[in-house]
Amino acid sequence: MAHVETRLPVGTRELLESPASGVASASVPVGTRELLESPASGVALPRVPVGTRELLGQVNAAQLVLVLCVFTWGAYQCFWNLAAANIGPDEPVYLKAGLEYIRGDFSYNREHPPTVKFLLGIAQLLLGEGQIAGRVLTALAAYSVGVILWFWLRREIGWAGAITAAGFWLILPHGFYGNVRLDRITLLEPFMVLFVVAAMASAWRWWRTGSLWYAAAAGLLFALSVTSKVTAIVMIPVFILLMVIRRPWKKSVCAAVLFMIIGCAAAVALYAPMDIQSALTYMVDYQSAHNGNGHLVSIAGMVTRYPPWWANLWFLAAGMGAIALIVVGGLTTVSLLSRYRVLTAYLAVALGLLVVFYLVISRVALPHYYYAWVWLLCALAGVGVSVLLTGRNGATTLVNRRRKSIQTLTLVAVILFSLISGITASVRVWNERPAGAALVSARLADAGLSKGLIYVEGLAGWEFVPYLGSRITSSLQDASLVGIIIGLGPTDSVPPSPEFVRALINNPDIFEAVKIDRICLFIIRDKTRALTLLARVHN
């Protein structure tokens, strides 16, 4: 049977799909909207004349001001006061690896893929060596995610839903270990997320237009994501899903093959300088051992190598805060009522894959892992706002006054609580400063102890080594000992014994206690009595 191409008046699809259009969904014959929305139907959609903007993407002057305000606020959250926070867990490692890779030495940090380290090396060549270059690049990656979400979603769910998704990502907190945003320090996750968001946006544009250029771009971008952090590979099924549901299958197969060829070629090219076979073998062996041996982490007051399955959810709640989590989680739930069924499923499947991997498959849970799926919660929250504005069926006129009142009150509450959470995060960004171990040397110098050794318990090495490396001792009987540091807050380290801590606290004539943020520094006043006491109470 010959294929019959259905022709529709120019602009019909946009009017029917758009909450901004004012066209009541009920006037559309059953199934028509789905046919028009989905390329899987095989119905040829009309081309929109050049220069005609889809109604969902249109932004008037007042809306444009709001959009600019959100992105300006997001720029502040990402870039302001970047140098203040303490050095992050793996910042020195990735920054050093970046410089070494640019210089041709690929023997460092082979347990992770190379893309981020290439970028960090280039950033340090341009901006100077050190953490500022890495943090600027990381913040730029985070900001770019917000930009992509805005341009991707505004033509799909309307400007309000799109700016909600971008704004939640850029403004709401998602931090760890006292940092308001973990993309303000150098980590691999922000780059993995940037490239996977760009890949999913490109794959979606292929699904909408059928252009193989978008499929090729998605393959390249996904390769950059996987070679930033290999965890991204668990998201391959979401791309396969999108390609399977599209018709005709011949084009889908072509797109899938192109996606895989471009992705594999890009990955091979990025790995080529470091001997791909040995690099992949080393990475797989290392990560397998890491997953098997666990990783020491503090969660809900306990320190363990094998945290419970809900550990990453706990880190999510601690990193975002109750207000932001309730707002984003509530709107994500509302998104399940969306008429944008394919888009919602696309995002939800990606979220599900990451959550299952981090909660069920991986035996390691660290405070920054949840960052991998925060953007998906923000995107689905944007869909949820679109549902609240237009109703389940997409009609701009609500069915009854009671529903309109409920939706209006819900939107007001969402805006209010989002502002509270965002402003709180901004204040924390403004007040960010060096803390804890970074201040110990200055405090000892004030006490006339600019030299001498320091013993540390209850802190992970990354928290104090960058600041006290040459002054650290592992012996409490060292004649040069001048101070003892005890960690007070959550950390990836075994806490000191209560007997040891009590001995320090109950002898103020021997140890002067100085609390500095999440640590307590005990300055030794009487070295002879201190060494005798410590030999008795500490094994």
CORMO-V494920 format. One record per backbone hydrogen bond with DSSP energy under -1.0 kcal/mol. CO is the residue of the C=O (numbers start at 1). NH is the residue of the N-H. If there is no record, write none. Layout:
CO/NH + CO/NH
This chain:
9/12 + 11/15 + 12/16 + 13/17 + 14/18 + 18/21 + 24/27 + 25/28 + 29/32 + 31/35 + 32/36 + 33/37 + 34/38 + 38/41 + 39/42 + 49/52 + 54/57 + 60/64 + 61/65 + 62/66 + 63/67 + 64/68 + 65/69 + 66/70 + 67/71 + 68/72 + 69/73 + 70/74 + 71/75 + 72/76 + 73/77 + 74/78 + 75/79 + 76/80 + 81/84 + 90/94 + 91/95 + 92/96 + 93/97 + 94/98 + 95/99 + 96/100 + 97/101 + 98/102 + 99/103 + 100/105 + 101/104 + 114/118 + 115/119 + 116/120 + 117/121 + 118/122 + 119/123 + 120/124 + 121/125 + 122/126 + 123/127 + 124/128 + 130/134 + 131/135 + 132/136 + 133/137 + 134/138 + 135/139 + 136/140 + 137/141 + 138/142 + 139/143 + 140/144 + 141/145 + 142/146 + 143/147 + 144/148 + 145/149 + 146/150 + 147/151 + 148/152 + 149/153 + 150/154 + 153/156 + 153/157 + 158/162 + 159/163 + 160/164 + 161/165 + 162/166 + 163/167 + 164/168 + 165/169 + 166/170 + 167/171 + 168/172 + 174/182 + 176/179 + 180/174 + 181/184 + 182/185 + 188/192 + 189/193 + 190/194 + 191/195 + 192/196 + 193/197 + 194/198 + 195/199 + 196/200 + 197/201 + 198/202 + 199/203 + 200/204 + 201/205 + 202/206 + 203/207 + 204/208 + 205/209 + 206/210 + 212/216 + 213/217 + 214/218 + 215/219 + 216/220 + 217/221 + 218/222 + 219/223 + 220/224 + 221/225 + 222/226 + 223/227 + 225/228 + 225/229 + 227/115 + 229/232 + 230/233 + 231/234 + 232/235 + 233/236 + 235/238 + 236/240 + 237/241 + 238/242 + 239/243 + 240/244 + 241/245 + 248/252 + 249/253 + 250/254 + 251/255 + 252/256 + 253/257 + 254/258 + 255/259 + 256/260 + 257/261 + 258/262 + 259/263 + 260/264 + 261/265 + 262/266 + 263/267 + 264/268 + 265/269 + 266/270 + 267/271 + 268/272 + 271/274 + 272/275 + 275/279 + 276/280 + 277/281 + 278/282 + 279/283 + 280/284 + 281/285 + 282/286 + 283/287 + 284/288 + 285/289 + 286/290 + 287/291 + 288/292 + 289/293 + 290/294 + 297/304 + 299/302 + 302/299 + 304/297 + 305/295 + 308/311 + 310/314 + 311/315 + 312/316 + 313/317 + 314/318 + 315/319 + 316/320 + 317/321 + 319/175 + 321/325 + 322/326 + 323/327 + 324/328 + 325/329 + 326/330 + 327/331 + 328/332 + 329/333 + 330/334 + 331/335 + 333/336 + 334/337 + 335/338 + 339/341 + 340/344 + 341/345 + 342/346 + 343/347 + 344/348 + 345/349 + 346/350 + 347/351 + 348/352 + 349/353 + 350/354 + 351/355 + 352/356 + 353/357 + 354/358 + 355/359 + 356/360 + 356/361 + 357/362 + 366/369 + 368/371 + 369/372 + 370/373 + 373/377 + 374/378 + 375/379 + 376/380 + 377/381 + 378/382 + 379/383 + 380/384 + 381/385 + 382/386 + 383/387 + 384/388 + 385/389 + 386/390 + 387/391 + 391/394 + 400/404 + 401/405 + 402/406 + 403/407 + 404/408 + 405/409 + 406/410 + 407/411 + 408/412 + 409/413 + 410/414 + 411/415 + 412/416 + 413/417 + 414/418 + 415/419 + 416/420 + 417/421 + 418/422 + 419/423 + 420/424 + 421/425 + 422/426 + 423/427 + 424/428 + 425/429 + 426/430 + 427/431 + 435/438 + 436/439 + 439/443 + 440/444 + 441/445 + 442/446 + 443/447 + 444/449 + 445/448 + 453/482 + 453/483 + 454/473 + 455/485 + 457/487 + 460/463 + 461/465 + 464/467 + 464/468 + 465/469 + 468/471 + 471/454 + 478/481 + 480/453 + 482/524 + 483/455 + 484/522 + 485/457 + 486/520 + 491/493 + 497/501 + 498/502 + 499/503 + 500/504 + 501/505 + 502/506 + 507/510 + 507/511 + 510/525 + 510/526 + 512/523 + 514/521 + 516/519 + 518/488 + 518/489 + 519/516 + 520/486 + 521/514 + 522/484 + 523/512 + 526/530 + 527/531 + 528/532 + 529/533 + 530/534 + 531/535 + 533/537 + 534/538
